[in-house]
Amino acid sequence: MKRFLQVFFKLEQQKTNVKTEVVAGIVTFMTMAYIIVVNPAILAAAGIPRGPSMVATILAACFGTLIMGIYAKRPFAMAPYMGENAFIAFTVVNVLGYSWQTALGAVFIGGVLFTILTLAGLRKWLAEAIPLSLKYSFAVGIGLFITFIGLNEAGIVSLGVPGAPVKVGNLTSPAALVAIFAFILIGILMVRRVKGSILIGILGATFLAFLVGVAKVPERWVSLPPSLGPLFLKLDIRGALTWGFFSVILTLFVLDFVDTIGTLIGCSARAGFLDERGNLPQIEKPMLADSLATMFGALVGTSTTGTYIESAAGIEEGGRTGLTSVVVAVLFLIALFFAPFFTAVPSQAYGPALIIVGLLMLSPVTKINFADYTEVIPAFAVVVLMSFTYNIGIGMTGGFVLYPFFKIVSGRAREVHPGLWVLGIFSLLFFIFYPY
């Protein structure tokens, strides 16, 4: 079996081994297992029942990640996107007044469109049109975005008041002290070059949280999953195919496209997968996995599914092949029956891990040409908008608009790839039609 895995996933070629890939898969899963609880909680605001929604979340994550591992053979995990789920729940349903069934219909339509564009080679063409400076900024922006998520989840940073949107958390509280302990523990282990340092830090902080009462030890560790019946095949495609729903479909389409591109390129830059031109070889394979996962997710009853930025945690642990993704998929499947155990890991345990991962993703900033303002201004906009709007898609679309603009005003429009003009136009439409 071990030899089969080595050959199938080409572990030796990537200078890795089964043990490293398994540990990387566990780390990735631990840093994103929160989605099992958080996604249903957000979608509940749209009227989607939590129990079936949890099952749909797990199945979508398992399906997409398994395709990513076996077909694309990349160490990227997939699950319903944060951001898109909130957009559906709070904007599409609660503000615009559409049903969650119609919203899922729009998600499915987006998946179909992406599948067609991927098979036609257009998504690859558009991805390769993105200049290097923007690609590097994606990695940096995602790194700061992950850091901000980690700081908030850990309780080190909390919501403030108008005029001061964020503030320092109560660092003397038991919860914050557990988070600080986790951060320092992971840091010490990394300095000492200990393998599995992120996973050890997460588990160590989890047990400490149990001991001091920050987190509750689950009363039971195993449970049967709820029925998927209330959500399975309940999407309303016909209702989504109306002119009034155009802005919703466009928004979901652009957000999914840029989130996927940004995560793939950002994580690949850190893993060393990009070629000399900054492109990810065979990028159409993970893109197709993303498209199919989105369609599948809509069918089982959840929001847009795509590549997760937490994949970077597993990459930092040495994950380099699809075996990492297969491990994540298996753990998600197990989580159907062990949800009480996996959801017992507190945010104070995995939040510091995300902070560390964010730190490690900042290095590409040194590759951006700060002497060329037509390159650095759009790149800067990507980084700050990703971080301060709490939305990867907003940052990327901002970059796609500003890059060609500054090339035009500098008289260097010929440097813009034709595909980037397409991305710039779609991004501009995104900002015009976005249902603010």
N, C-alpha and C positions, 0 to 999 in steps of 0.2 A: 504493500500500500504506500509506504513511504517513498519507494522508488518511483511508483506511478505518479505521485504528486510532484516529485522533483522534475520528472520528464514533462508532464502535462503543462505545468505552470512555469517551466524553464527556470527553476530556482537558481541553479548554478550560474546560468547566464546573467541573472540579476544580482549575483553574489549574495544570496540569502539562503535560508534553510527553513525546514518545516516548523521548527520551534519558534524561530523569529516571526514567521508569518502568523502563527497561531496567537502568539502574545500580542502582535500588532492588531489582529482582529478583535481580541478581547478588549484591548484599550479603546479602539474605535467604538465598539459597542457600548462600553461603559460611559463614554463621554457623550453619546447620543441617545442612550436608553431613556432619557427624560421625555423624549418625543412620544413614548408610549402613553404617558399621562397628559403631557402638555397639549398635544394636538387634539385629543378628544375634548379637553377642557375648553379650548378656544372654539372649536366647531360647535360645541354645545350652545354657544351664544346664537347660532343660526338655527337651533332647533334639532340638531342631529344628536340622537341618543348616544350617551357616553360609552356604554358597554359595547354595542356593535361598532362604534367608531374606533374603540381601542383595537378590536379585532381587525378592522379594515386598515388601520395604521400599520399594524404589525405585518399583515399579509402584503401590503404594498411595499413596505421596506424589504421584506424577505424576497419577494419576487424580483424587484428591481436590482437589489444587491447581488442576487444569485446570477442574474443575466450579466451583470457587470463583471462578476468574477469568472464565470465559465466562458462567456462569449468574448467580452472585451479584454479579460485577463488583466484588469487594473485594480489597484488596492483602494478603490473608491466605494464607499457605502452610500446607500440611497434611502430616503424616507420622505414623507410629506414635508414640503418646505415651510419653514417659519416665515411669516410675512405674507405669503400667498394665502395661508389658512386664515390669518387675521383679516386680510382684504376681503375674502369671501364672507366671513362671519359678520364683520362689523360694517363693511361698506356695501357689498352687493346685496346682502340680506337685510340688515338692520337699517341702512340709510336709503338704499335704492328701492327696497321693498320686494325684491325677487325671492323666489323660493330657493331653498338649498338644492332641490332637485335640478332646477334650471342652472344654478351655478356649477353643479357637477357636470351638467351637459356641456357647458362652456369649457371646463377642464378637459373633457374628453375630446372635444373638437380641436383644442390646442394640441393635444397629443397626436391626433391624426395628422394635423398640418405639419408638425415637427417630424413625424415619421416620413411623410412624403418629401419634405425638404432634405432630410438626411439621406434618404435613398437616392435622391436626385443629385446629391453632392453639394447642394447649395449651402448647407450649414457649415460644411468644412471650408468652402470658399469664403464665406463670411468670417469664419474664425481666423483664417489665415490673412484676412485683410486688416486685422487689428495690429497697429504698430507696436514695436517692442516696448516703448515707454509705457503705453497703456497696459500691456500684459504684465509688466513688472509692478505697476501700480495696483493691479488687481490683487496680487499676492500680498502687498503691503496693506492695502485697504482691508482685505479679508482678515489679515493678522490683527489689525487694530479692532476690527469688528468682533472677532472672537474674544479678544482681550476684554472689550467692554462687556460682552455677554458674561464672561467669566467673573469679572469684578462685581457685576450686578447679582449674578447667581450666588456668589460667595458671601454677599452682604457687605463687602468692603466699600462698594459705592451703592448709593440708594437714590431714589427719586427725591428731588428737592422741591422748590417752589418756583412760580413764575419769576423770571429774571435770574434764577440760579437753578436750572433744571435738574442738576445732580449735586449730591453732597456726599461727604464721607459717611459711611455707616457707623454703627456703634461698635467700635473695635474692641471694646471691653466685654461685649456680650459673649456667652459661650459659643454661639454659632459662628461669629466672626473669628474667635480664637481657634476654632477647629479649622476654619478655612486658612488662616495664617499658618497654622501647623502644617496643613497639607502642602501649601506653597513652599514653605521652607524645607519640608521633607523631600519633596520632588527635586528642589534645587540642589540639596545636598547630594542626593543620589545621582543626579546628572553630573555634578562636579566630580564625583567619585567614579563616573563612567559605569554605573550599575545598569545592567540590562533590565528592561521592564520597569524603569524608574517611575514612569507616569502611572502605570497600573498599580504598582506597590503603594504609591502615594494615595491613589483613590481608595484602595482597600483599607489602608492604614487609617485614613481619615474617617472612613465609614464606620469602622469598629470603634474609633474614639468617639464619634458622634453617638453611637449606641450607648457607650459607657457613661457619657456625661448627660445623656437625655436630650441631646439636640435632635436626634432622629429616633423614631420608635422601631424596635425590633418587630417585624411583622408577626401577627398572631398565627398565621399559617403561611406556608411557603409555596404550596401548590393549590391550584384551583382550575376548574374547567372553564374554558372561554365562553363568553356569552354568544348567543346566536347572531349571525350576520344578516338574518332575514330582513330586518327593517330597513337595511341599506342596499342590499345586493340588487344590482340592476335597476335601481330606482331613479337614475339620472334622467333628466328631461332634455333630450337633444333638440327636439323640435322647438321647444320654448326658447332655447338659446340662439336659434337661427332667425333672429329678428333684427331689424335695423337698430332698434332701441338698445339692443344688447351689444352693439358693436364696440362701444368703449370698454366694456367689461372684457370681452374676448381679446381686444387689442392689448389691454393692460396685462392680463394673464399671459398672453403670448410673449410680450416683450420681457416681463419679469422672469418667466421661465427660461427664455433664451439667454438673457444676460446672466442670470444666476448660475446656470449650468456652465456657460463659457467661462465665467469668472472663477468658479470653483475648480473646474478642470484645469485651467491654465495656472491658477494660483497654487494649487496643490502639486501639480506636475512640475512647476518651477522649483519648488522645495525638494521634490523627490529626484530631480535631475532627469526628468523624462523629456524635456524640450530639446529640440534640435538646435543647430547653430542659428537658425532664423527665428527661434522662439516659438516654433510650432510643435504641437503634440502629434507625433506620428500615429496614423490610424485613429484620429480623433473621432471619425464617424462611428466607430464601434461603441465607445461610451455614450455618444450622443444618441445612438439608436436605442441603447439600453434605457436611457433617460426617457425617450419618447414612449417606448412600450410600457415603462413603469407608470407614466402619467395616465395612459389609457387604462391600464389595469386598475390603478388606484381609483379612477373615476367610476369604473364598473363595480368595484366592491364598496364604494361609498366614502372616499376621502379626497382631499384636495390635491393640488399639483405635487407630484412626486419627482424628486431629482437628487443630484449628487450633493452630499452633505459636506460642509466645510470641516466638520469634526473628523473627516477622513484624515486630515492633517495630523491628528494625534497618533493614529496608527502608523502613518508614514514616518513620523519622528521616532517611533519605536523600531523602525527598520522594515516595515511592510513595503514590499515592492512589486508584488504580483497579485493575481486574482485570487490566490489562496486566502489572502487576508479578507477579501470580500466574502468568500464562501463561508469563512468562520463567522463573520458578522451575520450573514443570512441565517446560518444554523442557530445562532444565539437568539436572533429575533423569533425564529420558529419555536424554540424552547420557551421563549418568553410568553407564548400563548398560554402556557400551563404554569409558569413560574413568575407571572407578572407581579405578585406581591413581593417577591424577593428582589427582582431587578428594580422595581420602583421604590424600594426602601433606601437605595443609595441617595443620600441627601445632596442638595446643590452645593453645600459647603465642601463636599468631597470632590465633585467633578468640576466645579467652577475654577478652582486654582489650576487644574490641569489645562483648562482652556486658556488661562492667562499665560502659562508657560508656552503653549503651542503658538499663541499670538506673538510672543517674543521671538520665537524661532522663525517666524515667517517674515520678519522685517528686513532681512539681509538683502533682498532684491532692490531695495531703495538705492543702494550704492551703484546700481547699473543704469539708473536714470540720468540723462545728461542735463544737469542743472544749469549749464551755461546756455542752453537753447530754450528760451521761454516758450516757444511754440510746442515744445515737448513737455516741459515741466509744469506749465500751468494746467493743461488738461489732466495730467497725471495727479497733480495735487488735488484738483477738484474731485477726482475719483476717490482718492483716499479719504478726504474729509467728509464728502457726502455719504460714502458708505458708513463711516463711523458715526456721524452726527445725525443722520436721518434714520439710523438703525435699519438700513435697507440696502443690500448689495446692488439691487437693480437700479435704484436711483443714482448711485454713484457711477455705475458703468454707463448708463444712458447719458448722464451729464458729460462724461468724457467723450462719448461718441459725437455729441453735438459740438463741444468746444474744440476738439482736435482739428476738424476740417475748417472751423471758423478762423482759428488763429493761423492756420496755414494760408488761408485766403488773404487775410489782412496783411500778412508778411510777404505776399507775392510768391508763395511756394505751393500753390494748390496742386501742382503736378506731383507732389510727394504723397498725395492722398490716394490710397488704393481705391479702385472703383467700388469694391465691396463696402468700404467704409462710408462712402457717400450713401449707400443703401441703409446701412446701420444708423447713420446720422439722421436721415429723413424719418425712419421709423421711430427713432428716439425722440425727435422733435414732435412727431404726432403723439407719442406717448405722453409727453408733458402737456400737450394741448388738450387731449381728450381724457386725461387721468381724472377720475371723479373725486376731486379734492374734498 
